[in-house]
Structure formats: structure tokens, C-alpha cells
Amino acid sequence: MFKGINKRWLINTFGVVLAIIILLVVTLSVAIHSLCYTTVEAALRSRSNELSVVFPDYTAESTDSFLTAASLYAADFDHKDEMEIEVVNAAGRVVTTSTGFGAQDEIAPDFADAVKAEDNAIRYVGRAPSGEKIMAVTRVIRNLQGTELGAVRYVSSLRNADGRVLLYTLIASAVGLLIIAVVALSGHYFIRSITKPVQQMTETARRIAQGDFSAKIDKTYDDEIGELCDSINDMAKELDANEKLKNDFISRVSHELRTPLTAIKGWAETMQYGVPDRITLEKGMSVIVKESSRLTSLVEELLDFSKLQSGRLTMQMARMDILAEIDEAVYMLKERALSEGKHLLYDDPEDMPIIYGDRNRLKQVFLNIIDNALKYTPEGGMIGVQVYEDFKDHTVKVVVADNGCGINAEDLPKVKDKFYKANQKINGSGIGLAVADEIIKMHKGTLDIESSPEVGTTVTITIPIFNEAAALDDDTQPLGGITPTTAP
């Protein structure tokens, strides 16, 4: 119970509140105590001021006449229910009281201090011989020569004052306890509103980590906790979708690997058990070469994807003629297009600005894009390749357009994601576009796709024109994964 967030709250928040409440209660109790005692003292001093009227210009040279007059004053005192008067002689002994009994012949404990006081009066708090707690104000009476004749002592019980102090202290303590209880209850509710969802998140995260992507957190609060719940739920959905994509990818890759291997193995076994006629032999060798190339291409694509995931995909950057690589890519796929009954058209420009890039990686991208166009274009369809300079953006654009099956609107934003494959009927691993997009990004360019179902797809590759200053920056401060080289 008292660990984690609960422990931190108990120490940092509740502990501080508790200390403040205790400090306030103690301060208030001290203030009430001081106020009550000050009130009692003020009443005693007010009565003691009457002595200036009772003994005006007193000139007696002995204490006898003073004691007689003081005794009469004490006997006639009108406020005996509030306080007691004690008459003290010059030796500091109580000779009489306003009640007629009590502390006669006792030494007044504050007489000596009163004699030394500047105003001839002093306050005393202590206990009477009976044990009762009292407050006394003792005022010394002197004659005109300054000789102490005695003193009059006003004594009041502190029972009522202490009772009021206790009562107010109890009230303040009760209020403090009430505040502490309210803080504790509200804090407990607040902490539970945090710890309970956090516990659910922990359990859900544990289930997600174990592969249960169907785990979901119930959103209770529309605040930061609620946003975190939404984020974890969205993460689980994304992980579930990625897991399905990954499984589909593994299944597709397994199929893509098995198909050429099966063909190669079949024709190899056919040749192993006897030399077929020349036509069959040429056909078998053609299949083996074709499927081997397909297998090699797929393995290289997987290796590139692995390097991309681990951040080890490097670029050998140099000044290059982009037309040479596009020409070669089109030439490599021209024969395939003819064999499949498709028209691959290339508008070959006379000249194009130099760019800064990796010739092999860019050719890989062009082959991938044109290969996809051929895959998704039916027999008799048309694939067009165009290259032009965009003078406004200082870039070279390569446009590959086809009139194939197109891509659905809901699939279009995801086609460059890893593992994603919009059309499951066409062979392919689903990672070619992801690798191509990353290669173009490493060339500081963009790969944009526009498509409409049953209309066709247009892929536009944009690459910056070579800039001497930018090349020097790349040479002196190469980006991660990019290795500048000198053009041959």
C-alpha cells in the first residue's frame, strides 16, 4: 500500500500538509495561550492602578499605618469573585487577604522582584500553596522618601484561562484533524485515480509484451491518463497490425523463395536423370537462369532491408549522370516487357544536369519502380518513363506511369510502409518500395505516388541537382550512412 506513488505522495504531499497543520495548531495554541494570559494580566494591572488613588502621597514612616489602610482596602474590595488581594509587609510576608484566610504569613515569591522593578510592579505566574495555578501582579507601595512600606498583591486563578486555552486548542486540533482527514481522503481518491489505471497499463503492457495484442485498457478519465490509455491502445493496434504484416511478409517471402527453388530443383532433377533434347535443355536452362536471377534479386532486397532496419545501408556518393542509370534500367526490363506483351516507353532526353548520388542504389530504385509497374499492368498495357529538369525547384524528376490496376485510396498512404502489400494476388515481398523510399530520402529527395483504381499509378522520384557547396559539406561532414567518393 505504501510504496511507489503512494509512498511519494505520503512523504512529499501528505507529510508537508501534516507538518503545516501541526505548525498552525501549535502556533494558534501559543497565540491563544498568550492572549488569555495577557487578558488576565491586564485585568490585574488595571486593578492595581487603583492604589494610586487609595494611597495618594502616603507619608507614613512605618509600615503599621500602611498595613492598616491596606487591610481596610482589601476587606472592602468589590471584586473578590474575580481576584484575591493579599497585603504584604516590608519583609515580603502576607499579613492579610481579601478573603480573610488563605496564605497569611507566607512569603510572597515575587515581592523581591517587584521591589527591583522600575514601575514597582511585576507579574508572577506559578502555583499557590494550595497547588492551584495562579497569576499575580504585585505592586510595591513606597513613602515619599522611597522606602518600601509593603505591597498589595492581586491574585487570580488561571483555571478559567487554562480552560479556554485548552478548549480553543482542542477546537483548532479538531479542525486540523478534519483538514488532514479531508486531504487524506481526497489524496487517496486522487492517487487511486492514477495508480489503478497505471496498474492496468502495466498489466496490459505485460500482455502486449507476451504477444497478446488484443489487450486493451478501459479509458476512465479524459485527461493525460486517458491520453496515455489511448496511446497504449493505439500502440497495441499498431503492433497487432505490424505483427499481421510481418506474418504475411514471412509467408510471402517463404512463397517467393520456394517458387524459384522448386523450379530450379525440378529442372535440375530432370537433367540429372538423363540429358533431354536440345529444345527441352534450353528451356530448362532458361528457367533455371531466370529463377536464379529472381532468387538473387529477392535475397539482395532482403539484405538491403536488413541493412535499412539496422542503419547499415550505406551510400557511395559521387557526381553522376542520372540518364545512364535510367537507360540501363529500361534496357534491362525492355525484353521482359516485350515477352509479357506490354509496352515500355521511354522518352529519352538529350541532356540532364549532374546529380550527386549512388549510381547503383539509384539504378536499384529505378528497376524496382519499373518492375512494379510491369507487375501491376495487364497484357497490352503501357508503362511510360519520363525524365525532366524542374527549373523552379532545381531538381531532376523521374516519372514512371502505368495504366494498370491502380491502388485503392485506403492503401495508398501505406504502400511505402515496410511489409505492406496492397495487392496480395501479385508476387512480391512488400519491402521494395520501403527500401526505395529510404534510398531516395538518403539522396535528399522524395518518392511520391499517385494512383486511382482501374486507371493507373504514377510514381514521381525527385532528386536535387548537384550543388558544389552541398557536395563539399557532404565531403567534410558526411551524414550517417553516406560515404562520399570521387567520381571516376
PEDA-V777011 format. One record per pair of residues at least 24 apart in sequence whose ideal C-beta (glycine too) atoms are under 6 Angstrom apart, sorted by the first residue. I is the first residue (numbers start at 0). GAP is how many residues later the second one is. D is the distance in Angstrom with one decimal. If there is no record, write none. Layout:
i	gap	d
I	GAP	D
I	GAP	D
//
This chain:
i	gap	d
4	190	5.5
5	185	5.8
8	182	5.4
13	173	6.0
16	166	5.1
20	155	4.4
20	158	5.8
20	159	5.7
24	147	5.0
24	148	5.5
24	151	4.7
27	144	4.7
28	140	4.3
31	133	5.4
31	136	4.5
32	132	4.8
35	125	4.3
35	128	5.3
35	129	5.3
39	95	5.2
39	116	5.6
39	121	5.3
40	82	5.4
43	93	3.9
43	110	4.5
43	112	5.9
44	92	5.4
46	107	5.4
47	89	5.2
47	91	4.5
47	106	5.4
50	88	5.7
50	101	5.8
54	86	5.6
57	85	5.9
58	84	5.7
58	85	5.3
62	26	5.6
62	27	4.9
62	86	4.8
62	87	5.3
65	83	4.1
65	84	5.3
66	28	5.9
69	82	5.8
70	25	4.9
73	24	4.3
82	71	5.4
82	73	4.3
83	71	4.6
85	67	4.0
87	62	5.5
87	63	4.2
87	65	5.6
88	61	4.9
89	58	5.3
89	60	5.4
102	26	5.7
107	45	5.8
109	28	5.0
110	40	5.8
113	24	4.3
113	26	5.0
114	25	5.5
114	33	5.9
131	25	5.9
132	25	4.6
196	28	5.1
200	31	5.9
207	28	5.4
212	26	5.1
212	27	3.5
244	174	3.7
244	175	6.0
245	173	5.7
248	170	4.1
248	181	5.6
251	177	5.9
252	176	5.4
255	42	5.5
255	173	6.0
259	31	3.6
259	34	5.0
259	35	4.4
262	24	5.5
262	28	4.6
263	24	5.3
263	27	5.2
303	131	5.0
304	126	4.6
304	130	5.6
307	127	5.8
307	130	5.3
313	167	5.4
313	169	5.7
314	43	4.3
314	127	5.4
314	167	4.6
315	42	5.0
315	167	5.7
315	169	5.2
316	39	6.0
316	41	5.9
316	165	5.7
316	167	4.8
317	167	4.7
317	169	4.2
318	35	5.2
318	37	5.9
318	147	5.6
318	168	4.3
319	37	5.8
319	39	4.9
321	30	5.9
321	33	5.2
321	74	5.8
322	29	5.1
324	34	5.5
324	37	5.4
324	38	4.3
325	40	5.6
325	61	6.0
328	34	5.5
328	37	3.9
328	38	4.9
329	55	5.9
332	37	5.3
340	38	4.2
340	39	6.0
341	35	5.7
341	39	5.3
342	39	4.5
343	39	5.0
344	39	4.8
345	39	4.5
346	39	4.8
348	38	5.7
352	36	5.9
352	112	4.5
353	112	4.3
354	41	5.9
354	108	5.3
354	111	5.3
355	110	4.7
355	115	5.5
356	86	4.9
360	78	4.9
364	71	4.5
364	74	5.4
367	64	4.7
367	68	4.9
368	31	4.9
368	90	5.1
369	30	5.8
372	27	5.5
372	29	4.2
374	51	5.1
375	28	4.0
375	29	5.3
376	25	4.6
376	27	3.7
393	71	5.0
394	67	5.0
394	69	5.5
395	67	5.3
396	63	5.9
396	65	5.3
397	63	4.3
398	61	5.2
399	59	4.7
400	57	4.3
401	54	5.1
401	55	5.7
402	53	4.1
403	52	5.7
405	45	4.8
405	46	5.1
405	47	4.3
405	48	5.7
405	49	5.3
405	50	5.7
405	51	5.7
406	44	3.9
407	45	5.7
411	39	5.9
//
